[in-house]
Amino acid sequence: MALNVLVIGGGVAGVAAAVTARSLGASVTLVARGPGATALSSGAADFRQHPWLPQDAVDDGLRFVRGLGYAGDGNLWLLSPLGCPKRTVLAQPFIAAGDLKALPKDARPAVVALCGSQAIEARLQAKGLAKHFPKAFALPVELYVHRSDALRTIPEIAADLDQPGRRTQLTEALRRAVRASGATHLYLPTLGYAPEPIDAGVPVYEMLSAPPSVPGIRLQRALEKSIDIRGGIVERRPDGGVQIISGTSCEPLEAHAVVLATGRFIGGGIRSDDRLRETVFDLPVWAGDRQKLVPLPTEELFSQKASGRHVGLTAGLRNLEYGKVFAAGAVVGGYDQSRDEGGLVIAAVLGVRAGRAAVRFVQNVQNAQRASA
Ligand SMILES: Cc1cc2nc3c(=O)[nH]c(=O)nc-3n(C[C@H](O)[C@H](O)[C@H](O)COP(=O)(O)OP(=O)(O)OC[C@H]3O[C@@H](n4cnc5c(N)ncnc54)[C@H](O)[C@@H]3O)c2cc1C
């Protein structure tokens, strides 16, 4: 009998689950209503060990993320969009190469502004970088010189750099800027969607990105290449089964096991209405010890400081299994992705784990049916 696994969610957790279940022989249907948090991520892949994490899936989760092109020695210090160093385990290759640990203290690193509107960010980032590398500075380069170029966004620039001949022009502009400024290393806001090495006379790196994030879009594209993703919204039917809503069509779907990889607030897996809700099966959701995100006069759920503890942001499921439903990724709560408590790698680890658990569950049910027949 075919072993049907439905995966709900097309972010890193859902795709890790789907690829794992498929490799174990399952027939997998992956449905996603659109991109979630994965497509907004910065280019880094964070990970922290938690006691509840399934250790047997950690190595495979890390391998899955590396298989998507992420690289690094497990202890990277990268230039964040706010100008402070961000610690992470893996990153996309042109970002990981800019590991600040490897930069000599007397380096003269430059944060490149490719167009007028980036000059302010570049100055902010260079100011942050100068706390660790005192000679750091912001460096405008002459590539987008027309008035209409001033407000180009980073995703627009990335698409432009992928056009034939544009990378050569960028290389020439960077070389001129290096000669004039004496920069020893260049940090660029983007190298295009399909980056290639650039010979500007000094090492050229890409920075981590804030949304809309070119590295995040790159990652989402890489995931979409690894498995077919069907567009649609999965809903629970009144009889307990599920159906896929796509446009005006509504199709019931029978699955032996389901992986729930619907993300948190951004992905759409968790909502906060009169109470916290898991959106497909209405499973119980917790933020710390609360099931509601009420405004509190204390800092119990949200700290007044950005760097404080925001228990409200850890909202999610407490368990990994609910009958034939296996939860994976950010829909599982208990950790705050914005505080470096783990992000993409935890999602991948939980995805691998859920893919395996779903297949094992179906095999056990089928074995029991065979034994009793
Ligand atoms: C701005 C930002 C920056 C980040 N930066 C980093 C970083 O630097 N490093 C890091 O490690 N992590 C980072 N993260 C966190 C990381 O992106 C997430 O932890 C991770 O992507 C979660 O993956 P996921 O697959 O669980 O969820 P998501 O990527 O959110 O995917 C959820 C999927 O479920 C789908 N879905 C939801 N409900 C349904 C439904 N009913 N039917 C069908 N589909 C449904 C959505 O459409 C989506 O495809 C960042 C997050 C954000 C928001």
The ligand as an SDF file (V2000), in Angstrom:
LIG
                    3D

 53 58  0  0  0  0  0  0  0  0999 V2000
   13.1320   38.6390    9.4020 C   0  0  0  0  0  0  0  0  0  0  0  0
   13.6400   37.2990    9.8220 C   0  0  0  0  0  0  0  0  0  0  0  0
   15.0060   37.0620    9.8440 C   0  0  0  0  0  0  0  0  0  0  0  0
   15.4780   35.8080   10.2460 C   0  0  0  0  0  0  0  0  0  0  0  0
   16.8060   35.5900   10.2390 N   0  0  0  0  0  0  0  0  0  0  0  0
   17.2840   34.3910   10.6150 C   0  0  0  0  0  0  0  0  0  0  0  0
   18.6720   34.1510   10.6320 C   0  0  0  0  0  0  0  0  0  0  0  0
   19.4750   35.0240   10.3910 O   0  0  0  0  0  0  0  0  0  0  0  0
   19.1050   32.9080   10.9950 N   0  0  0  0  0  0  0  0  0  0  0  0
   18.2280   31.9140   11.3110 C   0  0  0  0  0  0  0  0  0  0  0  0
   18.6800   30.8070   11.6000 O   0  0  0  0  0  0  0  0  0  0  0  0
   16.9060   32.1190   11.3280 N   0  0  0  0  0  0  0  0  0  0  0  0
   16.4280   33.3320   10.9980 C   0  0  0  0  0  0  0  0  0  0  0  0
   15.0850   33.5630   11.0310 N   0  0  0  0  0  0  0  0  0  0  0  0
   14.1980   32.4900   11.5250 C   0  0  0  0  0  0  0  0  0  0  0  0
   13.9620   31.4510   10.4500 C   0  0  0  0  0  0  0  0  0  0  0  0
   13.6670   32.1060    9.2470 O   0  0  0  0  0  0  0  0  0  0  0  0
   12.8210   30.5240   10.8770 C   0  0  0  0  0  0  0  0  0  0  0  0
   13.1380   29.9210   12.1090 O   0  0  0  0  0  0  0  0  0  0  0  0
   12.5720   29.4150    9.8890 C   0  0  0  0  0  0  0  0  0  0  0  0
   12.5900   29.9100    8.5750 O   0  0  0  0  0  0  0  0  0  0  0  0
   11.2590   28.7320   10.1750 C   0  0  0  0  0  0  0  0  0  0  0  0
   11.0040   27.8310    9.1280 O   0  0  0  0  0  0  0  0  0  0  0  0
    9.6220   27.0580    9.0440 P   0  0  0  0  0  0  0  0  0  0  0  0
    9.7330   26.1720    7.8600 O   0  0  0  0  0  0  0  0  0  0  0  0
    9.3200   26.4530   10.3590 O   0  0  0  0  0  0  0  0  0  0  0  0
    8.5140   28.1830    8.8140 O   0  0  0  0  0  0  0  0  0  0  0  0
    8.2110   29.1610    7.5950 P   0  0  0  0  0  0  0  0  0  0  0  0
    9.4160   29.4160    6.7720 O   0  0  0  0  0  0  0  0  0  0  0  0
    7.4960   30.3350    8.1740 O   0  0  0  0  0  0  0  0  0  0  0  0
    7.2380   28.3290    6.6630 O   0  0  0  0  0  0  0  0  0  0  0  0
    5.8920   28.1230    6.9920 C   0  0  0  0  0  0  0  0  0  0  0  0
    5.2020   27.6030    5.7420 C   0  0  0  0  0  0  0  0  0  0  0  0
    3.9200   27.1200    6.0960 O   0  0  0  0  0  0  0  0  0  0  0  0
    2.9800   27.5960    5.1150 C   0  0  0  0  0  0  0  0  0  0  0  0
    1.6560   27.5260    5.7050 N   0  0  0  0  0  0  0  0  0  0  0  0
    1.2110   28.0210    6.8910 C   0  0  0  0  0  0  0  0  0  0  0  0
   -0.0860   27.6720    7.0760 N   0  0  0  0  0  0  0  0  0  0  0  0
   -0.4550   26.9470    5.9850 C   0  0  0  0  0  0  0  0  0  0  0  0
   -1.6570   26.2940    5.5910 C   0  0  0  0  0  0  0  0  0  0  0  0
   -2.7630   26.2990    6.3510 N   0  0  0  0  0  0  0  0  0  0  0  0
   -1.6940   25.6530    4.3930 N   0  0  0  0  0  0  0  0  0  0  0  0
   -0.6030   25.6190    3.5740 C   0  0  0  0  0  0  0  0  0  0  0  0
    0.5700   26.2220    3.9270 N   0  0  0  0  0  0  0  0  0  0  0  0
    0.6300   26.8620    5.1120 C   0  0  0  0  0  0  0  0  0  0  0  0
    3.5070   28.9710    4.7780 C   0  0  0  0  0  0  0  0  0  0  0  0
    2.9200   29.4530    3.5810 O   0  0  0  0  0  0  0  0  0  0  0  0
    5.0000   28.6410    4.6420 C   0  0  0  0  0  0  0  0  0  0  0  0
    5.2620   28.0600    3.3930 O   0  0  0  0  0  0  0  0  0  0  0  0
   14.5740   34.7900   10.6460 C   0  0  0  0  0  0  0  0  0  0  0  0
   13.2010   35.0360   10.6130 C   0  0  0  0  0  0  0  0  0  0  0  0
   12.7330   36.2780   10.2070 C   0  0  0  0  0  0  0  0  0  0  0  0
   11.2630   36.5190   10.2040 C   0  0  0  0  0  0  0  0  0  0  0  0
  1  2  1  0
  2  3  1  0
  2 52  2  0
  3  4  2  0
  4  5  1  0
  4 50  1  0
  5  6  2  0
  6  7  1  0
  6 13  1  0
  7  8  2  0
  7  9  1  0
  9 10  1  0
 10 11  2  0
 10 12  1  0
 12 13  2  0
 13 14  1  0
 14 15  1  0
 14 50  1  0
 15 16  1  0
 16 17  1  0
 16 18  1  0
 18 19  1  0
 18 20  1  0
 20 21  1  0
 20 22  1  0
 22 23  1  0
 23 24  1  0
 24 25  2  0
 24 26  1  0
 24 27  1  0
 27 28  1  0
 28 29  2  0
 28 30  1  0
 28 31  1  0
 31 32  1  0
 32 33  1  0
 33 34  1  0
 33 48  1  0
 34 35  1  0
 35 36  1  0
 35 46  1  0
 36 37  1  0
 36 45  1  0
 37 38  2  0
 38 39  1  0
 39 40  1  0
 39 45  2  0
 40 41  1  0
 40 42  2  0
 42 43  1  0
 43 44  2  0
 44 45  1  0
 46 47  1  0
 46 48  1  0
 48 49  1  0
 50 51  2  0
 51 52  1  0
 52 53  1  0
M  END
$$$$
